[in-house]
Amino acid sequence: MEVSTLFGGRIMLRPLVVSDFPAWREVRTRNAEWLTRWEPQRLANQPDPSVDRDAFAVRCSARQRERQLGTGYGFGIFADGELCGEINLSAVQRGPFQSAYVGYWVDEARAGRGYVPEAVVVLARFAFDDLHLHRIQIAIIPRNGPSRRVVEKLGIREEGLAVRYLEINGVWEDHLRFALTTEEWADRRGQLELDWLATRTE
C-alpha cells in the first residue's frame, strides 16, 4: 500500500525522504543522549544515518521498500512544518495475527506537548481503518517515563512485563507491553479523535 501523508489536528506524518537529511541530522545530533539510551545499539562498523547522508538515504530506501511490501510504515512527525520526531508501524504480520508494533521518539525540546499521543492516534486510525489490522502493540522499558506517559495519556491497555524482551543500547531490557485491538479502537475512536485530532492549542 503506497502511503503519502497522514494528518492530525496539529501534526503531519509523512515518510522521510533524502532531502530531510539536514533536519534529521540536526534533531538526532542534538538529542543523541536523550534518544540513544532507549534504542538498539548500532553496530561498530555500521554507518550512522544521523551524520552520514548516504546511510540516511539507505534508511529511507529501506523504509520505502517496507511500505511497498506492506511489512512496515515509517513516518516523520512534523509540527509547524518542522521535523520533531518519528513514529513507525513495524513488523506488520498478516494471516491469523494481523498485528504490528508501534515505536516512536520525539525531540526533547518538543516533549510534553502531546505531539506523540496525537501521532499514535493518527497511526492507529491508519492501522485499523486503512490496513485493517486487528492489533497494534507498544513495548516500553519500565523506567522510560516519557514513553510511558504517552500510553497513559491515551489509556492504552497494559498487558504485562516481558522479561529481557529487546536489546537496547547493548543490554537485554525488560519491557512493559501495551496493546490496542480493533474492537477497542471501535469503542474508543470517537473520544480519542475528539481529544487528540481536533485542532488544539498548546
C-alpha positions, -999 to 999 in steps of 0.1 A, spaced: 0 0 0 15 33 -11 13 59 17 20 96 14 8 118 43 -14 114 73 -29 144 93 -38 151 128 -50 183 144 -16 199 148 8 174 133 15 158 99 30 123 94 49 115 62 76 92 51 111 107 53 130 113 21 166 121 14 160 159 14 150 156 51 186 147 60 197 182 73 167 184 96 171 147 107 209 153 114 202 184 134 174 168 156 192 135 161 226 150 169 211 175 194 191 147 210 217 119 209 219 115 247 181 118 251 174 91 225 202 65 222 197 51 257 163 38 246 174 24 212 191 -7 200 229 -3 199 243 5 165 270 -20 153 305 -6 154 310 -9 116 276 4 107 274 39 94 254 64 115 225 79 95 224 109 118 257 121 104 261 101 71 239 113 43 244 81 23 234 60 53 203 81 58 194 76 21 198 38 25 175 41 56 149 60 35 151 34 7 146 5 32 115 22 47 101 27 12 107 -10 4 89 -19 36 59 2 26 59 -15 -9 60 -49 7 34 -40 34 57 -50 62 63 -16 78 52 21 76 76 47 89 67 84 93 84 116 103 63 136 128 61 172 117 47 201 137 47 237 125 64 224 94 94 211 113 106 176 119 102 168 156 103 130 158 93 97 142 67 71 146 68 37 130 44 8 124 68 -21 121 68 -59 118 34 -60 102 22 -96 102 -9 -109 84 -25 -143 85 -43 -151 118 -22 -125 137 -30 -92 118 -7 -72 141 21 -47 142 44 -29 166 45 9 172 77 27 181 82 64 184 106 92 195 104 129 198 127 159 201 133 166 238 126 203 231 91 193 219 84 166 245 53 171 267 33 190 241 11 160 232 26 155 197 34 118 202 0 108 217 -16 126 187 7 107 163 -2 74 179 -39 81 174 -33 91 137 -13 59 133 -39 38 150 -66 52 126 -43 42 97 -36 8 111 -72 -2 118 -91 17 91 -67 15 62 -46 -16 68 -74 -35 86 -50 -48 113 -65 -64 144 -40 -53 169 -11 -28 175 14 -32 203 38 -9 221 68 -21 242 84 3 267 112 0 291 96 4 326 119 33 336 112 52 304 88 77 319 82 99 288 72 69 267 50 55 294 32 89 297 22 86 260 3 53 266 -11 66 299 -25 97 283 -42 75 257 -54 49 282 -39 21 261 -42 -13 279 -12 -27 297 -6 -65 291 23 -71 314 61 -74 316 82 -92 290 115 -102 306 147 -93 287 125 -86 257 147 -64 234 183 -54 232 186 -18 240 219 1 240 237 -32 244 216 -46 272 187 -71 271 160 -50 287 126 -59 303 97 -42 286 61 -34 296 38 -44 268 7 -23 258 -18 -31 231 -49 -18 213 -72 -40 193 -96 -30 166 -125 -37 189 -111 -13 214 -105 12 187 -141 9 175 -153 16 211 -129 44 218 -120 61 185 -147 89 188 -133 101 221 -96 96 211 -102 116 179 -121 143 198 -93 145 224 -63 144 201 -72 151 165 -94 181 168 -74 213 163 -58 221 196 -37 249 211 -8 242 234 
